[in-house]
Amino acid sequence: MKNVKFARCIRCGREYDAVPDLTTCECGGILDIVYDYDYIKTQLTKEKLAARTERTMWRYRELLPVEETTAPTPLRVGWSPLYEESRLADRLGLGRLWVKDDGQNPTASLKDRASAMAVAKAGEAGAKTIACSSTGNAASSLAGNAAAAGLETFIFVPSRAPKGKVAQLLTFGATVISVEGSYEDTFELSKAAIDKWGWYNRNAAINPYLSEGKKTVALEIMEQLNWQVPDYIAISVGDGCTIAGLWKGLKDLYAIGFIDRLPRLISAQAEGCCPLNRAIAQGGDWHPMEENTLADSIAVGVPRNADKALMAIRESNGIAVNVSDAEIMAAQQLLGRTCGVFGEPAGVTGTAGVKKLCEQGILGREDTVVSVVTGNGLKDVANAIRACGDPITIPSDMELLQKAFRDRGVKL
């Protein structure tokens, strides 16, 4: 890869050749892909990018760690819509607000970006089988992208994973192992199985290429904003890989001169499971927490990508905000009713964080914000219905309809 120099451990600094099956450093640290920005500047310009007709994450190949001969993966991943939401901005008291709806990816979450990268690198490695552990979205994204590429998958999920996500896995033909226990238990079993059978490892905190796929959400946001940098980008945080990838993409663009400044990140976690935000608030290391939130996709009590995530928040002078499950579900309804965007609980946690920061007076009329919705609400309809209430159910009778309207306080 002419655009990649090597991989470097963020803990000890040791360097490795950027081979397709990279995992972690011998010291246990996570690796970071280091690019040759001088070379990339000779290959990629804003004008060249604007002329491209491909509307997927692969339009940014010069900034991605894949061989020139590696074909794009089959599913259309990336280039999700970025909506400017002036009514919601006015309601929250913001200057300008954009919502990036990444639930419109093929398997309905941002994790498709990482899984498409995993499938591409597995192909380079000659692998036929890929495996991972996941609270749901990474699992379904891997199963779908791998199925489209003709690869076999073994997926480990906690037994609490919503049925909608498990249904995706089974439909895509994955071998699904539902683990009785926490996400940490699930991760450890997947790690042992991967080591035993030599499957390609899609676990985001083990495989350094996955953040490189996730970073394409940042590349898209900035291109869709015509390279005008917002003050803040808000995103939900679980194991830390997504916010780390977001920051990596922004730094890449800054390094090649496509943007002239960097935004601050807003790290939004569920208050029932917020080990990374707690570390930011306390100014120290993170410590495990219980996984006590209905936002299953970010219910990660032992985050595997903590080092990169904490580095991203701190380097960006970011804001850590924790929100309750009630605040998360309120944000889900707010996005649906003002923007027509249906996000799952974990997917709207970033927006819940923005709403809370506005209520606290930390964000206001002078601020511009992008909020990333990381997953579609159809992933978890049970909690959505529970939060919104049941529909009006009556026989086909006009008098009963009018009575039901009166009882519900429906204004006609």
QUILINRA-V376206 format. One line per field, one symbol per residue. ss: DSSP state (a for helix, b for strand, c for the rest). phi: phi as a letter, one per 30 degrees, with the letter a starting at -180 (. if undefined). burial: I if it has 24 or more other ideal C-beta (glycine too) atoms within 12 Angstrom, else O. A space follows every 10 residues. Layout:
BEGIN
ss=???
phi=???
burial=???
END
This chain:
BEGIN
ss=cccbbbbbbc ccccbbcccc cccccccccc bbbbbcaaaa aaaccaaaaa ccccccaaaa aaaccccccc cccccccccc cbbbcaaaaa aacccbbbbb baaaccccbc aaaaaaaaaa aaaaacccbb bbbbccaaaa aaaaaaaaac cbbbbbbbcc ccaaaaaaaa acccbbbbbc ccaaaaaaaa aaaaaaaccb bcccccccaa aaaacaaaaa aaaacccccc cbbbbbcccc aaaaaaaaaa aaaaaccccc cccbbbbbbb ccbcaaaaaa aacccccccc cccccaaacc cccccaaaaa aaaaacccbb bbbcaaaaaa aaaaaaaaac ccbccaaaaa aaaaaaaaac cccccccbbb bbbcbbaaaa aaaaaaaacc cccccccaaa aaaaaaaacc cc
phi=.ddcdacbdd ccidcbdddd cebcdddjdd dbdcccdddd ddcbbddddd ddcdcbdddc edcbdbdddd deddddcjhd dccdcddded ddicdbbccc cddcdeciad dedddddddd dddddidcbb bacadldddd ddedddddci cdbbbcbddd eedddddeed ddiddccccd kddddddddd ddddddcidd ccdddccddd dddddddddd edddchicdd dbbcadbbdj dddddedddd dedddcidbc acddccccbd ddabdddddd dcibddbebd ccaddddcdb dbddcdeddd ddddddhdcc bcbddddddd dedddddcbi cccdeddcdd ddddeddddd idcadcccbc ccccaddddb ddddddddjd ddbbddbddd ddddddddid cc
burial=IOIIOOIIII OOOOOIOIOI IIIIOOOOII IIIIIIOOOI OOOIOOOOIO OOOOOIIIII IIIIIIOOOI OIIOIIIIII IIIIIOOIIO OIOIOIIIII IIIIIIIIII IIIIIIIIII IIIIIOIOII IIIIIIIIII IIIIIIIIIO IIIIIIIIOI IIIIIIIIII OIOIIIIIIO OIIIIIIOII IOIIOOOOII IIIIIIIIII IIIIIIIIII IIIIIOIOII IIIIIIIIII IIIIIIIIII IIIIOIOIIO OIIIIIIIII IIIIIIIIII OOOOOIOOIO IOIIIIIIII IIIIIIIIII IIIIIIOIII IIIIIOIIII IIIIIIOOIO IIIIIIIIII IIIIIIIIOO OIIOOOIIII IIIIIIIIII OOIIOOIOOO OOOOOOOOOO OOOOOOOOOO OO
END
